[in-house]
């Protein structure tokens, strides 16, 4: 077989286990493994959440909605299998000395979308307030439907 056909067979097989190069152990296993499909980021987005919101780049994202100040919904092209996925994000508000963080209340984490609110934290007052964010990056890991 050629390497191209080997790869095509792996992709078509659904769930693929990849073995590390640790060598064969006494139990005849080939070292540590990872699942190729479960080990990948399924959805990611980088967008401007300030002014007129706009996606800079994304993967598996159908769109974003501006729900109010610092409040955005990301809608997925292909939904996750449930709302029990892992979301990681980062944000930055340029032109200010305050840090931007996710506000404690996520509105909804659904299989097909996530609505979340961002707020700035002012070190001088230890207060937070909803804030549009210049740079928002989100990544989603889990199982697609």
C-alpha positions in Angstrom: 0.0 0.0 0.0 1.0 3.6 -0.5 1.1 6.1 2.2 -1.8 8.0 0.6 -4.0 4.9 0.6 -3.0 4.1 4.2 -4.0 7.6 5.2 -7.3 7.4 3.3 -8.1 4.1 5.1 -7.3 5.6 8.5 -9.6 8.6 7.8 -12.5 6.4 6.5 -12.3 4.1 9.5 -13.9 6.6 11.9 -12.1 6.3 15.2 -8.4 5.7 14.8 -5.9 4.9 17.5 -2.4 6.2 17.1 0.4 4.3 18.8 3.5 6.1 20.1 7.1 5.2 19.3 7.8 3.8 22.8 8.5 0.3 21.4 6.8 -2.9 22.3 6.3 -3.5 26.0 6.1 -6.8 27.8 2.3 -6.9 27.3 2.9 -6.6 23.5 1.4 -3.0 23.4 3.3 -0.3 21.5 3.4 2.3 24.2 1.1 5.3 24.8 -1.8 5.9 22.4 -4.1 8.7 21.5 -7.4 8.7 19.6 -7.1 10.8 16.5 -10.7 11.9 16.3 -11.2 12.7 20.0 -7.8 14.4 20.3 -8.5 17.2 17.9 -10.0 20.7 18.3 -13.4 20.5 16.5 -14.2 24.2 16.4 -12.2 27.4 16.7 -12.7 31.1 16.1 -10.8 34.3 16.3 -13.0 37.4 16.0 -13.2 41.1 16.7 -15.9 41.7 19.3 -15.6 45.5 19.4 -17.7 47.8 17.2 -19.1 45.8 14.3 -18.2 42.3 15.2 -16.3 40.3 12.5 -14.7 36.9 12.2 -11.0 37.1 11.5 -10.6 33.3 10.9 -12.5 30.2 12.0 -13.1 26.5 11.6 -16.5 24.8 11.7 -18.2 28.1 12.7 -21.5 29.1 11.1 -21.5 32.6 12.5 -21.4 34.9 15.5 -24.1 37.1 17.0 -23.7 40.3 19.1 -26.1 39.9 22.0 -25.1 43.1 23.8 -22.1 44.6 25.4 -19.4 41.9 25.6 -22.1 39.2 25.0 -21.6 36.9 22.0 -23.0 33.7 20.7 -20.9 31.4 18.5 -22.9 29.0 16.3 -21.3 25.9 15.0 -21.5 24.6 11.4 -21.5 21.0 12.7 -22.9 20.6 16.2 -21.2 18.7 19.1 -22.8 15.5 20.3 -24.1 17.3 23.4 -23.5 20.4 25.5 -20.9 18.6 27.5 -17.8 19.8 25.5 -14.8 21.7 26.7 -14.5 25.4 25.7 -11.3 27.3 26.1 -11.0 31.0 25.3 -8.8 34.0 25.6 -9.6 37.7 25.0 -7.8 41.0 24.9 -9.1 44.5 24.9 -6.6 46.8 23.3 -6.1 50.4 24.4 -6.7 49.8 28.1 -4.7 48.7 31.1 -7.5 46.4 32.3 -7.6 42.7 31.7 -10.5 41.0 30.0 -12.0 37.8 31.4 -15.0 35.6 30.9 -17.8 36.7 33.2 -19.0 34.1 35.6 -22.3 33.4 33.9 -22.3 31.5 30.7 -25.8 32.0 29.3 -26.0 28.7 27.5 -23.7 25.9 26.3 -25.7 24.0 23.7 -24.6 21.3 21.3 -24.9 23.8 18.4 -23.8 27.0 20.0 -22.2 28.8 23.0 -23.3 32.2 24.4 -20.8 33.8 26.7 -20.2 37.2 28.2 -16.8 39.0 28.6 -16.0 41.6 31.2 -13.1 43.8 32.1 -11.5 43.8 35.5 -10.2 47.1 36.8 -7.4 46.4 39.3 -7.9 49.8 40.9 -11.5 49.0 42.0 -11.6 45.2 41.8 -14.9 45.6 39.9 -16.0 44.0 36.7 -18.2 45.3 34.0 -19.4 43.9 30.7 -17.1 45.0 27.9 -16.8 44.6 24.1 -13.5 42.8 23.4 -11.1 43.6 20.6 -9.7 40.1 20.3 -11.7 36.9 21.2 -10.3 33.4 20.6 -12.4 30.3 21.4 -11.6 26.6 20.9 -13.9 23.7 21.4 -13.0 20.1 22.1 -15.3 17.1 22.4 -17.3 14.8 20.2 -19.1 16.0 17.1 -22.7 14.7 16.6 
